[in-house]
Amino acid sequence: MKIIWLSALTCNGNAHSFLNYPYLEQFLKDFEFIYHPIIHSTNTLKDVLEETLECDILIIEGAISPEFKKVDTPIINLINKYAHKAKKIVTVGTCATFGGIFTQSGYLYTTGLHYNKEKETFLFKALKNKTLSISGCPIQPEILAQTLYSVKNSYEIKVDDFLRPKEFFSYTVHNGCTRNEYFEYKIDNHIFGKKEGCMFYDHGCRAPYTNGSCNKILWNEVNSKTRAGSPCMGCTAPDFPQYNFFKTKKNMGIPQNLPLGVGKRTYLTLAGVTKAFTIKRLQEDLF
């Protein structure tokens, strides 16, 4: 299948992240990049602008503004040129999906392709039925690769309310976290990088209410932020980025954002029960 990868308002973090896909060499035998901003491809950006190239999948990275141009051509014109030819459109990264950090740039009306944070936009509404979205800052490269292989093999891809494949976004980042037992007994980690403790209660971890597979599909098949002792920043969520990443917002001692599906009354009940436990092995260092 032939892919065109367009960069809008972006730091190119997702394009760089994809270079870390462990099986990139095989991927490049199964797919052809007609244009990619970093990986060697058969055409230049000038060719993409001046010609009408064959394209099966259009990948869009970065937030979109009518003011933003590529070689004096508005990015929205370039998207429209190839979006109607492509069989599938894939937004890669939180900026392309929700607007991300570039909504705070100087460009007017900066959004994702179909969403401005959680609100639906209408500029490209006609393309919504053939769009898949993969949020993240940056994306997990294996999620993009597996999604593209599913498209190539004509598999049915079920999506959530933000067009993200449920296969990867039905879970929370908390699912698979090695610190879950510390979370259950409300034992926080007060030193970043330590193997012990949870970071939800005091250090801003958003994993219990952020959709993603970071602890199920490990980065570079090795690690994740929470396994390494750093809190999840919720980079796949529509409201990313937040402020005060390393501090849990609280109201009267209760975390402002509770785990998905857990009400305040239920949380208080569970917290009360948890306080009755003192588990010595969880209070000590593992090594």
C-alpha positions as a Markdown table, in Angstrom:
| # | Residue | x | y | z |
|---|---|---|---|---|
| 1 | Met | 0.0 | 0.0 | 0.0 |
| 2 | Lys | 1.1 | 3.5 | -0.8 |
| 3 | Ile | 1.3 | 6.1 | 2.1 |
| 4 | Ile | 1.7 | 9.8 | 2.1 |
| 5 | Trp | 2.7 | 11.3 | 5.5 |
| 6 | Leu | 1.9 | 15.0 | 5.8 |
| 7 | Ser | 3.2 | 17.1 | 8.6 |
| 8 | Ala | 1.1 | 20.0 | 9.8 |
| 9 | Leu | 1.8 | 22.0 | 13.0 |
| 10 | Thr | 4.1 | 19.5 | 14.6 |
| 11 | Cys | 7.5 | 18.9 | 16.3 |
| 12 | Asn | 7.8 | 15.7 | 14.2 |
| 13 | Gly | 7.9 | 13.7 | 17.4 |
| 14 | Asn | 5.6 | 11.0 | 16.0 |
| 15 | Ala | 7.7 | 10.6 | 12.8 |
| 16 | His | 10.8 | 10.2 | 14.9 |
| 17 | Ser | 9.0 | 7.8 | 17.3 |
| 18 | Phe | 8.0 | 5.6 | 14.3 |
| 19 | Leu | 11.7 | 5.2 | 13.5 |
| 20 | Asn | 11.9 | 3.1 | 16.8 |
| 21 | Tyr | 9.5 | 0.5 | 15.5 |
| 22 | Pro | 11.5 | -2.7 | 16.1 |
| 23 | Tyr | 10.4 | -4.2 | 12.7 |
| 24 | Leu | 10.7 | -1.1 | 10.6 |
| 25 | Glu | 12.8 | -2.9 | 8.0 |
| 26 | Gln | 10.0 | -5.4 | 7.3 |
| 27 | Phe | 7.4 | -2.7 | 7.4 |
| 28 | Leu | 9.1 | -0.8 | 4.6 |
| 29 | Lys | 8.9 | -4.0 | 2.5 |
| 30 | Asp | 5.2 | -4.2 | 3.0 |
| 31 | Phe | 4.3 | -0.5 | 2.6 |
| 32 | Glu | 5.7 | 2.2 | 0.3 |
| 33 | Phe | 6.1 | 5.8 | 1.5 |
| 34 | Ile | 5.2 | 7.9 | -1.5 |
| 35 | Tyr | 6.2 | 10.8 | 0.8 |
| 36 | His | 7.6 | 10.9 | 4.3 |
| 37 | Pro | 9.2 | 13.9 | 6.0 |
| 38 | Ile | 12.1 | 11.9 | 7.4 |
| 39 | Ile | 12.2 | 8.4 | 5.9 |
| 40 | His | 13.6 | 8.1 | 2.4 |
| 41 | Ser | 10.6 | 8.2 | 0.0 |
| 42 | Thr | 10.0 | 8.2 | -3.7 |
| 43 | Asn | 8.8 | 11.8 | -4.0 |
| 44 | Thr | 9.7 | 15.2 | -2.5 |
| 45 | Leu | 7.2 | 17.5 | -0.9 |
| 46 | Lys | 7.3 | 19.6 | -4.0 |
| 47 | Asp | 6.1 | 16.5 | -6.0 |
| 48 | Val | 3.2 | 16.1 | -3.5 |
| 49 | Leu | 2.2 | 19.7 | -4.0 |
| 50 | Glu | 2.6 | 19.9 | -7.8 |
| 51 | Glu | 1.4 | 16.5 | -8.9 |
| 52 | Thr | -1.5 | 14.3 | -7.9 |
| 53 | Leu | 0.2 | 11.1 | -6.7 |
| 54 | Glu | -1.4 | 7.7 | -6.0 |
| 55 | Cys | -2.2 | 7.3 | -2.3 |
| 56 | Asp | -3.9 | 4.4 | -0.4 |
| 57 | Ile | -3.4 | 5.8 | 3.1 |
| 58 | Leu | -3.0 | 9.4 | 4.1 |
| 59 | Ile | -1.3 | 10.0 | 7.4 |
| 60 | Ile | -1.6 | 13.4 | 9.1 |
| 61 | Glu | 0.7 | 14.5 | 11.8 |
| 62 | Gly | 0.3 | 17.7 | 13.7 |
| 63 | Ala | -2.5 | 20.2 | 14.4 |
| 64 | Ile | -4.3 | 22.0 | 11.6 |
| 65 | Ser | -4.9 | 25.7 | 11.0 |
| 66 | Pro | -6.2 | 27.3 | 7.9 |
| 67 | Glu | -3.3 | 29.8 | 8.3 |
| 68 | Phe | -0.6 | 27.2 | 8.2 |
| 69 | Lys | 1.1 | 26.6 | 4.9 |
| 70 | Lys | 3.5 | 24.1 | 3.3 |
| 71 | Val | 5.5 | 25.7 | 0.6 |
| 72 | Asp | 3.0 | 28.5 | 0.2 |
| 73 | Thr | 0.0 | 26.1 | 0.0 |
| 74 | Pro | -2.5 | 26.0 | 2.9 |
| 75 | Ile | -2.3 | 22.6 | 4.7 |
| 76 | Ile | -6.1 | 22.2 | 4.5 |
| 77 | Asn | -5.9 | 22.4 | 0.7 |
| 78 | Leu | -3.2 | 19.7 | 0.7 |
| 79 | Ile | -5.2 | 17.5 | 3.0 |
| 80 | Asn | -8.3 | 17.8 | 0.8 |
| 81 | Lys | -6.3 | 17.0 | -2.3 |
| 82 | Tyr | -5.3 | 13.6 | -1.0 |
| 83 | Ala | -7.9 | 12.8 | 1.6 |
| 84 | His | -10.6 | 12.1 | -1.0 |
| 85 | Lys | -8.2 | 9.8 | -3.0 |
| 86 | Ala | -7.1 | 7.8 | 0.0 |
| 87 | Lys | -8.9 | 4.7 | 1.2 |
| 88 | Lys | -8.0 | 5.5 | 4.8 |
| 89 | Ile | -6.9 | 8.6 | 6.7 |
| 90 | Val | -4.9 | 8.2 | 9.9 |
| 91 | Thr | -4.2 | 11.0 | 12.3 |
| 92 | Val | -1.0 | 10.3 | 14.3 |
| 93 | Gly | -0.4 | 12.0 | 17.6 |
| 94 | Thr | -2.5 | 14.1 | 20.0 |
| 95 | Cys | -2.0 | 17.2 | 18.0 |
| 96 | Ala | -3.5 | 15.7 | 14.8 |
| 97 | Thr | -6.3 | 14.1 | 16.8 |
| 98 | Phe | -7.2 | 16.8 | 19.3 |
| 99 | Gly | -5.1 | 19.9 | 18.6 |
| 100 | Gly | -2.7 | 19.2 | 21.4 |
| 101 | Ile | -0.1 | 21.8 | 22.5 |
| 102 | Phe | -0.3 | 23.7 | 19.2 |
| 103 | Thr | -3.8 | 25.0 | 20.1 |
| 104 | Gln | -1.7 | 27.4 | 22.2 |
| 105 | Ser | 0.3 | 28.6 | 19.2 |
| 106 | Gly | -0.2 | 31.9 | 17.4 |
| 107 | Tyr | -2.1 | 30.3 | 14.5 |
| 108 | Leu | -5.9 | 30.9 | 14.5 |
| 109 | Tyr | -8.5 | 28.1 | 14.7 |
| 110 | Thr | -5.9 | 25.4 | 15.5 |
| 111 | Thr | -7.5 | 22.0 | 16.1 |
| 112 | Gly | -7.2 | 18.3 | 15.3 |
| 113 | Leu | -8.6 | 16.9 | 12.1 |
| 114 | His | -12.0 | 16.1 | 13.6 |
| 115 | Tyr | -11.8 | 17.3 | 17.2 |
| 116 | Asn | -10.8 | 20.4 | 19.2 |
| 117 | Lys | -10.0 | 18.7 | 22.5 |
| 118 | Glu | -13.3 | 16.9 | 23.1 |
| 119 | Lys | -15.5 | 19.0 | 20.8 |
| 120 | Glu | -16.2 | 17.8 | 17.3 |
| 121 | Thr | -15.1 | 20.1 | 14.4 |
| 122 | Phe | -16.8 | 20.3 | 11.0 |
| 123 | Leu | -14.2 | 21.4 | 8.5 |
| 124 | Phe | -13.4 | 17.8 | 7.5 |
| 125 | Lys | -16.6 | 16.1 | 8.6 |
| 126 | Ala | -17.1 | 14.5 | 5.2 |
| 127 | Leu | -13.9 | 12.5 | 5.8 |
| 128 | Lys | -14.8 | 11.2 | 9.3 |
| 129 | Asn | -16.2 | 7.8 | 8.1 |
| 130 | Lys | -12.8 | 6.8 | 6.7 |
| 131 | Thr | -10.6 | 8.3 | 9.5 |
| 132 | Leu | -8.7 | 6.4 | 12.2 |
| 133 | Ser | -7.1 | 8.3 | 15.0 |
| 134 | Ile | -4.1 | 7.3 | 17.1 |
| 135 | Ser | -3.4 | 9.8 | 19.9 |
| 136 | Gly | -0.3 | 10.1 | 22.0 |
| 137 | Cys | 2.6 | 12.5 | 22.5 |
| 138 | Pro | 4.3 | 10.8 | 20.8 |
| 139 | Ile | 2.5 | 7.8 | 19.4 |
| 140 | Gln | 3.5 | 4.3 | 20.4 |
| 141 | Pro | 5.0 | 3.1 | 17.1 |
| 142 | Glu | 3.7 | -0.5 | 17.3 |
| 143 | Ile | 0.1 | 0.8 | 17.6 |
| 144 | Leu | 0.5 | 2.7 | 14.3 |
| 145 | Ala | 2.1 | -0.3 | 12.6 |
| 146 | Gln | -0.5 | -2.8 | 13.8 |
| 147 | Thr | -3.3 | -0.4 | 12.7 |
| 148 | Leu | -1.8 | 0.0 | 9.2 |
| 149 | Tyr | -1.4 | -3.8 | 8.8 |
| 150 | Ser | -5.1 | -4.1 | 9.8 |
| 151 | Val | -6.0 | -1.7 | 7.1 |
| 152 | Lys | -3.8 | -3.5 | 4.6 |
| 153 | Asn | -5.5 | -6.8 | 5.4 |
| 154 | Ser | -9.0 | -5.3 | 5.4 |
| 155 | Tyr | -9.7 | -6.3 | 9.0 |
| 156 | Glu | -12.6 | -4.6 | 10.7 |
| 157 | Ile | -11.3 | -2.0 | 13.1 |
| 158 | Lys | -13.8 | -1.0 | 15.8 |
| 159 | Val | -13.3 | 2.6 | 17.1 |
| 160 | Asp | -14.2 | 4.6 | 20.2 |
| 161 | Asp | -15.9 | 8.0 | 20.3 |
| 162 | Phe | -12.7 | 9.7 | 19.1 |
| 163 | Leu | -12.2 | 7.3 | 16.2 |
| 164 | Arg | -9.3 | 5.5 | 18.0 |
| 165 | Pro | -9.0 | 1.7 | 17.6 |
| 166 | Lys | -10.6 | 0.0 | 20.6 |
| 167 | Glu | -8.0 | -2.7 | 20.4 |
| 168 | Phe | -5.5 | -0.2 | 21.9 |
| 169 | Phe | -7.7 | 2.5 | 23.6 |
| 170 | Ser | -10.3 | 0.5 | 25.4 |
| 171 | Tyr | -7.9 | 0.1 | 28.3 |
| 172 | Thr | -6.5 | 2.7 | 30.7 |
| 173 | Val | -2.8 | 3.1 | 31.0 |
| 174 | His | -3.2 | 1.8 | 34.5 |
| 175 | Asn | -4.0 | -1.6 | 33.0 |
| 176 | Gly | -0.8 | -3.6 | 33.2 |
| 177 | Cys | 1.1 | -1.2 | 35.5 |
| 178 | Thr | 3.6 | -3.0 | 37.7 |
| 179 | Arg | 2.6 | -0.6 | 40.5 |
| 180 | Asn | -1.0 | -1.7 | 40.8 |
| 181 | Glu | -0.6 | -3.3 | 44.2 |
| 182 | Tyr | 0.8 | -0.1 | 45.6 |
| 183 | Phe | -2.2 | 1.7 | 44.1 |
| 184 | Glu | -4.7 | -0.6 | 45.7 |
| 185 | Tyr | -3.2 | 0.0 | 49.2 |
| 186 | Lys | -2.7 | 3.8 | 48.7 |
| 187 | Ile | 1.1 | 3.7 | 49.0 |
| 188 | Asp | 2.6 | 6.6 | 47.1 |
| 189 | Asn | 6.1 | 6.8 | 45.7 |
| 190 | His | 7.8 | 9.9 | 47.0 |
| 191 | Ile | 11.0 | 9.5 | 44.9 |
| 192 | Phe | 10.9 | 9.5 | 41.1 |
| 193 | Gly | 12.6 | 6.6 | 39.5 |
| 194 | Lys | 12.1 | 4.2 | 42.5 |
| 195 | Lys | 10.6 | 0.8 | 41.7 |
| 196 | Glu | 8.3 | 1.0 | 44.7 |
| 197 | Gly | 5.0 | 2.9 | 45.2 |
| 198 | Cys | 2.2 | 4.4 | 43.1 |
| 199 | Met | 2.3 | 8.0 | 41.8 |
| 200 | Phe | -1.5 | 8.6 | 41.5 |
| 201 | Tyr | -2.1 | 10.0 | 45.0 |
| 202 | Asp | 0.5 | 12.7 | 45.2 |
| 203 | His | 2.6 | 12.9 | 42.0 |
| 204 | Gly | 0.0 | 13.5 | 39.3 |
| 205 | Cys | -0.2 | 10.1 | 37.6 |
| 206 | Arg | -3.1 | 10.1 | 35.2 |
| 207 | Ala | -2.9 | 6.4 | 34.2 |
| 208 | Pro | -6.1 | 5.4 | 36.1 |
| 209 | Tyr | -8.3 | 7.7 | 33.9 |
| 210 | Thr | -6.3 | 7.9 | 30.6 |
| 211 | Asn | -7.0 | 5.5 | 27.7 |
| 212 | Gly | -4.0 | 3.8 | 26.3 |
| 213 | Ser | -1.9 | 0.7 | 26.1 |
| 214 | Cys | 1.4 | 1.9 | 27.3 |
| 215 | Asn | 1.7 | -0.8 | 30.0 |
| 216 | Lys | 0.3 | -3.6 | 27.7 |
| 217 | Ile | 2.5 | -2.8 | 24.6 |
| 218 | Leu | 5.8 | -1.6 | 26.1 |
| 219 | Trp | 7.8 | 1.1 | 24.4 |
| 220 | Asn | 10.7 | -0.5 | 22.4 |
| 221 | Glu | 9.4 | -3.8 | 23.9 |
| 222 | Val | 11.1 | -2.8 | 27.1 |
| 223 | Asn | 9.5 | -0.1 | 29.3 |
| 224 | Ser | 6.8 | 2.5 | 30.1 |
| 225 | Lys | 6.8 | 5.7 | 32.0 |
| 226 | Thr | 5.2 | 4.3 | 35.1 |
| 227 | Arg | 7.5 | 1.2 | 35.1 |
| 228 | Ala | 10.4 | 3.6 | 35.0 |
| 229 | Gly | 9.1 | 5.5 | 38.0 |
| 230 | Ser | 7.6 | 8.5 | 36.3 |
| 231 | Pro | 3.9 | 9.4 | 36.3 |
| 232 | Cys | 1.7 | 9.1 | 33.3 |
| 233 | Met | 1.0 | 12.5 | 31.9 |
| 234 | Gly | -2.2 | 11.6 | 30.0 |
| 235 | Cys | -0.7 | 12.3 | 26.6 |
| 236 | Thr | -3.4 | 10.3 | 24.7 |
| 237 | Ala | -6.3 | 12.3 | 26.3 |
| 238 | Pro | -8.2 | 15.1 | 24.5 |
| 239 | Asp | -7.2 | 17.7 | 27.2 |
| 240 | Phe | -3.5 | 17.1 | 26.9 |
| 241 | Pro | -1.3 | 19.0 | 27.9 |
| 242 | Gln | -2.2 | 19.8 | 31.5 |
| 243 | Tyr | -0.2 | 21.9 | 33.9 |
| 244 | Asn | 1.6 | 20.7 | 37.1 |
| 245 | Phe | 2.3 | 17.3 | 35.6 |
| 246 | Phe | 4.0 | 16.1 | 38.8 |
| 247 | Lys | 1.3 | 17.1 | 41.4 |
| 248 | Thr | -2.1 | 15.5 | 42.0 |
| 249 | Lys | -4.9 | 18.0 | 42.2 |
| 250 | Lys | -7.0 | 17.5 | 45.2 |
| 251 | Asn | -10.2 | 18.8 | 46.8 |
| 252 | Met | -10.2 | 18.3 | 50.6 |
| 253 | Gly | -7.6 | 15.6 | 50.2 |
| 254 | Ile | -9.5 | 13.7 | 47.5 |
| 255 | Pro | -8.0 | 13.5 | 44.0 |
| 256 | Gln | -9.8 | 15.8 | 41.7 |
| 257 | Asn | -9.8 | 13.1 | 38.9 |
| 258 | Leu | -10.8 | 9.6 | 40.0 |
| 259 | Pro | -10.2 | 6.3 | 38.2 |
| 260 | Leu | -12.6 | 5.8 | 35.3 |
| 261 | Gly | -15.9 | 4.5 | 36.4 |
| 262 | Val | -15.3 | 5.1 | 40.1 |
| 263 | Gly | -17.7 | 7.5 | 41.9 |
| 264 | Lys | -16.6 | 9.7 | 44.8 |
| 265 | Arg | -18.7 | 7.8 | 47.3 |
| 266 | Thr | -17.2 | 4.5 | 46.2 |
| 267 | Tyr | -13.7 | 5.9 | 46.2 |
| 268 | Leu | -14.1 | 7.1 | 49.8 |
| 269 | Thr | -15.5 | 3.7 | 50.9 |
| 270 | Leu | -12.5 | 1.9 | 49.3 |
| 271 | Ala | -10.1 | 4.4 | 50.8 |
| 272 | Gly | -11.5 | 3.9 | 54.2 |
| 273 | Val | -11.1 | 0.1 | 53.9 |
| 274 | Thr | -7.6 | 0.4 | 52.6 |
| 275 | Lys | -6.5 | 2.5 | 55.6 |
| 276 | Ala | -7.2 | -0.6 | 57.8 |
| 277 | Phe | -4.3 | -2.5 | 56.1 |
| 278 | Thr | -0.7 | -2.2 | 57.0 |
| 279 | Ile | 1.4 | -4.5 | 54.7 |
| 280 | Lys | 5.0 | -4.6 | 55.8 |
| 281 | Arg | 6.4 | -5.8 | 52.5 |
| 282 | Leu | 4.9 | -2.9 | 50.6 |
| 283 | Gln | 6.4 | -0.4 | 53.0 |
| 284 | Glu | 9.9 | -1.7 | 52.3 |
| 285 | Asp | 12.3 | -1.4 | 49.4 |
| 286 | Leu | 12.2 | -4.3 | 47.0 |
| 287 | Phe | 16.0 | -4.7 | 47.1 |
